[in-house]
Amino acid sequence: MLKGYKELSGDNYNEQEIVDRIMSNVDIDKIWCLNYTEFAITTIDKHKILTRERLEVAFKIFDRNSNDKISPSELKDTLSGNEGIPKEK
């Protein structure tokens, strides 16, 4: 990445600072290496995936009683499949 920035910017920028800032934002586990998940999170187009329609569908899955709120019990039931996760979890 550093080499690519140097080729693109010449001597106009502090490439190391730019790369350090990018890595600190995307390297979730802080091992200075991107794994597949970190790469995917960084490169997906969130505007295409997180459309209003998709978010509304996801919300409705959790809002089981359709009161426009997600209660802790609805969250628990949806995530656990009603399989009895302890309340504190």
JOCOR-V397629 format. One record per residue. N is the residue number from 0. RES is the residue in three letters. PHI is phi as a letter, one per 30 degrees, with the letter a starting at -180 (NA if undefined). OMEGA is omega in degrees with one decimal (999 if undefined). Layout:
((N | RES | PHI | OMEGA) (N | RES | PHI | OMEGA))
This chain:
((0 | MET | NA | 179.9) (1 | LEU | d | 179.3) (2 | LYS | d | 179.3) (3 | GLY | d | 177.5) (4 | TYR | d | 179.5) (5 | LYS | d | 178.9) (6 | GLU | d | -178.5) (7 | LEU | d | -170.8) (8 | SER | c | -176.3) (9 | GLY | i | -179.2) (10 | ASP | c | -173.6) (11 | ASN | d | -174.1) (12 | TYR | b | 172.9) (13 | ASN | d | -174.4) (14 | GLU | e | -179.7) (15 | GLN | d | 178.8) (16 | GLU | d | 179.1) (17 | ILE | d | -179.7) (18 | VAL | d | 177.7) (19 | ASP | e | -179.8) (20 | ARG | d | 177.8) (21 | ILE | d | -177.8) (22 | MET | d | -179.6) (23 | SER | d | 178.7) (24 | ASN | d | -174.0) (25 | VAL | c | -178.8) (26 | ASP | d | -171.7) (27 | ILE | e | -177.0) (28 | ASP | d | 174.0) (29 | LYS | h | 175.2) (30 | ILE | c | 176.8) (31 | TRP | i | 177.9) (32 | CYS | a | -178.8) (33 | LEU | d | 172.0) (34 | ASN | d | -175.4) (35 | TYR | e | -177.8) (36 | THR | d | 178.7) (37 | GLU | d | 177.9) (38 | PHE | d | -178.8) (39 | ALA | d | 179.2) (40 | ILE | e | -176.9) (41 | THR | d | -170.6) (42 | THR | c | -179.3) (43 | ILE | d | 177.3) (44 | ASP | d | -175.7) (45 | LYS | d | 179.8) (46 | HIS | d | 178.0) (47 | LYS | d | -176.9) (48 | ILE | d | -176.6) (49 | LEU | c | 177.5) (50 | THR | d | 178.7) (51 | ARG | e | -179.1) (52 | GLU | d | -179.8) (53 | ARG | d | 177.7) (54 | LEU | d | 177.8) (55 | GLU | d | 178.0) (56 | VAL | d | 179.4) (57 | ALA | d | 179.3) (58 | PHE | d | -178.5) (59 | LYS | d | 176.9) (60 | ILE | d | -179.9) (61 | PHE | d | -178.2) (62 | ASP | d | -172.1) (63 | ARG | d | -179.7) (64 | ASN | c | 174.9) (65 | SER | h | 177.3) (66 | ASN | c | -180.0) (67 | ASP | i | 174.6) (68 | LYS | b | 175.8) (69 | ILE | c | -179.5) (70 | SER | d | 175.8) (71 | PRO | e | -179.2) (72 | SER | d | 176.4) (73 | GLU | d | 178.0) (74 | LEU | d | 179.4) (75 | LYS | d | -178.2) (76 | ASP | d | -178.7) (77 | THR | d | -177.1) (78 | LEU | d | -176.4) (79 | SER | c | -175.2) (80 | GLY | i | -179.4) (81 | ASN | i | -176.0) (82 | GLU | c | 170.4) (83 | GLY | i | 171.9) (84 | ILE | d | 179.5) (85 | PRO | e | -175.2) (86 | LYS | e | -177.5) (87 | GLU | d | 178.4) (88 | LYS | d | 999))
